[in-house]
Amino acid sequence: MSNPWQTTDDGLLLTVRLTPKGGRDRLEGVVEDADGRPAIKARVSAPPVDGAANVALIKLLAKTLGVSKSKIRFASGETARIKRLHVIGDTAELANTLHGILD
């Protein structure tokens, strides 16, 4: 399975499948969609109301990757289950952190 992220000039572009109201906030590995595209499986306890789940996702990713929340922004999918987020930071360091968590 390929990685659920792409490198950019200034960080990573992550593909995330978010489940709101999913218990505690955590990353649960990598899943594939029906077309075989990988995504990071994430759960947050926040409901999908007024962007609360998106805020919780950014907070979870920032804490997990060791970057500030301001270094993460949505590239697409703010209202969809599958989201694309751009994380600014050292590409190799971010990828190594994700490999350690998701493998």
Residue frames as qw, qx, qy, qz and C-alpha x, y, z in Angstrom:
[[0.000, 0.890, 0.456, 0.000, 0.00, 0.00, 0.00],
 [0.395, 0.480, -0.032, 0.782, 1.27, 3.45, -0.84],
 [0.222, -0.224, -0.475, 0.821, 1.49, 6.30, 1.63],
 [0.035, 0.794, 0.605, 0.044, -1.61, 8.43, 2.32],
 [0.130, -0.885, -0.001, 0.446, 0.41, 11.60, 1.80],
 [0.675, 0.588, 0.103, 0.434, 2.35, 13.43, -0.87],
 [0.511, -0.394, -0.070, 0.760, 5.41, 15.56, -0.35],
 [0.245, 0.935, 0.209, 0.144, 5.31, 19.27, -1.16],
 [0.453, 0.605, -0.255, 0.603, 8.03, 21.91, -1.25],
 [0.106, -0.521, 0.424, -0.733, 7.26, 22.87, 2.34],
 [0.491, -0.197, 0.659, -0.535, 5.73, 19.78, 3.97],
 [0.108, 0.110, 0.978, 0.142, 3.14, 17.08, 3.31],
 [0.545, -0.033, -0.198, -0.814, -0.32, 16.87, 1.80],
 [0.188, -0.032, 0.939, -0.285, -2.25, 14.32, 3.88],
 [0.544, -0.203, -0.535, -0.613, -5.36, 12.37, 2.89],
 [0.114, -0.069, 0.790, -0.599, -7.48, 11.67, 5.98],
 [0.456, -0.392, -0.675, -0.427, -10.71, 9.73, 6.46],
 [0.090, -0.229, 0.515, -0.821, -12.36, 11.33, 9.49],
 [0.439, -0.473, -0.749, -0.149, -14.96, 9.75, 11.76],
 [0.178, -0.445, 0.270, -0.835, -16.55, 12.37, 14.05],
 [0.727, -0.352, 0.223, -0.546, -18.17, 11.33, 17.35],
 [0.819, 0.242, -0.520, -0.015, -15.82, 8.34, 17.25],
 [0.828, -0.433, -0.245, 0.259, -14.89, 8.06, 20.93],
 [0.458, -0.729, 0.128, 0.492, -11.48, 9.38, 21.79],
 [0.396, 0.866, -0.236, -0.194, -9.24, 11.38, 19.45],
 [0.613, -0.400, 0.629, 0.261, -6.72, 9.13, 17.70],
 [0.473, 0.535, -0.550, -0.432, -5.14, 8.02, 14.44],
 [0.835, -0.105, 0.482, -0.243, -5.93, 4.39, 13.69],
 [0.599, -0.088, 0.692, 0.392, -3.72, 3.47, 10.77],
 [0.172, 0.331, -0.485, -0.791, -4.26, 3.50, 7.03],
 [0.607, 0.377, 0.661, -0.231, -7.37, 2.44, 5.12],
 [0.126, -0.045, 0.644, 0.753, -8.08, 2.16, 1.39],
 [0.537, 0.336, 0.179, -0.753, -11.18, 3.45, -0.34],
 [0.830, 0.324, 0.421, -0.170, -13.08, 1.46, -2.97],
 [0.631, 0.760, -0.156, 0.019, -10.64, 2.65, -5.64],
 [0.889, -0.024, -0.171, 0.424, -7.60, 1.55, -3.62],
 [0.202, 0.707, -0.194, 0.649, -6.51, 5.04, -2.59],
 [0.561, -0.248, -0.616, 0.495, -4.97, 5.15, 0.90],
 [0.205, -0.751, -0.022, -0.627, -6.08, 7.52, 3.66],
 [0.148, 0.164, -0.728, 0.649, -5.13, 8.00, 7.30],
 [0.473, -0.559, -0.636, -0.245, -8.00, 6.76, 9.44],
 [0.102, 0.186, -0.443, 0.871, -8.73, 9.30, 12.18],
 [0.375, -0.641, -0.661, -0.105, -11.39, 9.47, 14.90],
 [0.053, 0.253, -0.319, 0.912, -12.35, 12.47, 16.99],
 [0.069, -0.419, -0.819, 0.386, -14.87, 12.75, 19.79],
 [0.162, 0.370, 0.086, -0.911, -16.23, 16.07, 18.51],
 [0.547, 0.545, 0.622, -0.130, -19.45, 16.11, 16.50],
 [0.397, 0.209, 0.479, 0.754, -19.54, 17.28, 12.88],
 [0.025, -0.884, -0.466, -0.029, -21.33, 20.49, 13.87],
 [0.023, -0.998, 0.047, 0.025, -20.05, 24.00, 13.16],
 [0.528, 0.682, -0.450, 0.232, -16.61, 22.66, 12.20],
 [0.603, -0.653, 0.398, -0.226, -15.93, 21.15, 15.65],
 [0.957, -0.014, 0.255, 0.138, -14.69, 17.84, 14.19],
 [0.639, 0.651, -0.073, 0.403, -12.33, 19.68, 11.84],
 [0.152, -0.839, 0.354, -0.383, -10.91, 21.72, 14.71],
 [0.808, -0.428, 0.390, -0.106, -10.40, 18.53, 16.71],
 [0.915, 0.303, 0.117, 0.241, -8.67, 16.88, 13.72],
 [0.374, 0.784, -0.234, 0.437, -6.24, 19.78, 13.34],
 [0.445, -0.727, 0.410, -0.322, -5.50, 19.70, 17.07],
 [0.939, -0.156, 0.306, 0.009, -4.89, 15.91, 16.91],
 [0.802, 0.489, 0.011, 0.343, -2.60, 16.17, 13.89],
 [0.098, 0.856, -0.299, 0.410, -0.66, 19.09, 15.37],
 [0.633, -0.602, 0.436, -0.216, -0.06, 17.22, 18.62],
 [0.957, 0.041, 0.274, 0.086, 0.84, 13.97, 16.84],
 [0.726, 0.546, 0.036, 0.415, 3.19, 15.57, 14.32],
 [0.574, -0.463, -0.126, 0.664, 4.76, 18.06, 16.73],
 [0.224, 0.295, 0.267, 0.890, 3.80, 21.16, 14.76],
 [0.164, 0.259, 0.382, -0.872, 1.69, 24.17, 15.68],
 [0.431, 0.560, 0.684, -0.182, -1.97, 24.22, 14.64],
 [0.266, 0.822, -0.054, -0.501, -1.22, 27.21, 12.41],
 [0.066, -0.468, 0.767, 0.434, 1.02, 24.96, 10.26],
 [0.225, 0.229, 0.938, 0.132, -1.99, 22.82, 9.21],
 [0.400, 0.350, 0.037, -0.846, -4.68, 23.95, 6.78],
 [0.692, 0.348, 0.619, -0.134, -7.35, 22.30, 4.70],
 [0.079, -0.244, 0.622, 0.740, -6.59, 21.87, 1.02],
 [0.502, -0.096, -0.513, -0.689, -10.01, 20.29, 0.33],
 [0.548, -0.232, -0.800, -0.081, -12.83, 18.31, 1.88],
 [0.082, -0.223, 0.504, -0.831, -13.75, 20.47, 4.87],
 [0.664, -0.034, 0.231, -0.710, -17.33, 19.18, 4.73],
 [0.824, 0.204, -0.468, -0.245, -16.53, 15.69, 3.41],
 [0.907, -0.402, 0.123, 0.003, -15.46, 12.52, 5.20],
 [0.810, 0.094, 0.126, 0.565, -12.27, 12.34, 3.10],
 [0.076, -0.985, 0.011, 0.153, -10.14, 15.43, 3.69],
 [0.734, 0.356, -0.088, 0.572, -6.86, 16.74, 2.31],
 [0.378, -0.916, -0.019, 0.132, -4.70, 18.74, 4.70],
 [0.577, 0.621, -0.268, 0.458, -1.45, 20.56, 4.04],
 [0.701, -0.674, -0.044, 0.231, 1.06, 20.34, 6.89],
 [0.356, 0.843, -0.292, 0.279, 3.98, 22.75, 6.76],
 [0.639, -0.660, 0.395, 0.009, 7.24, 21.45, 8.19],
 [0.069, -0.542, 0.802, 0.243, 10.29, 19.31, 7.50],
 [0.780, 0.202, -0.346, -0.480, 9.09, 16.76, 4.94],
 [0.566, 0.216, -0.785, 0.131, 11.37, 13.92, 6.04],
 [0.040, -0.114, 0.723, -0.680, 10.67, 14.45, 9.74],
 [0.628, 0.076, 0.171, -0.755, 6.90, 14.55, 9.21],
 [0.782, 0.217, -0.490, -0.318, 6.98, 11.42, 7.03],
 [0.387, 0.209, -0.833, 0.336, 9.13, 9.56, 9.58],
 [0.295, -0.058, 0.576, -0.760, 6.72, 10.48, 12.36],
 [0.756, 0.150, -0.048, -0.635, 3.77, 9.23, 10.35],
 [0.668, 0.256, -0.696, -0.071, 5.57, 6.00, 9.44],
 [0.144, 0.183, -0.815, 0.531, 6.26, 5.40, 13.13],
 [0.448, 0.059, 0.455, -0.767, 2.64, 5.95, 14.11],
 [0.749, 0.290, -0.058, -0.594, 0.85, 4.28, 11.21],
 [0.561, 0.360, -0.736, -0.119, 3.04, 1.22, 10.57]]
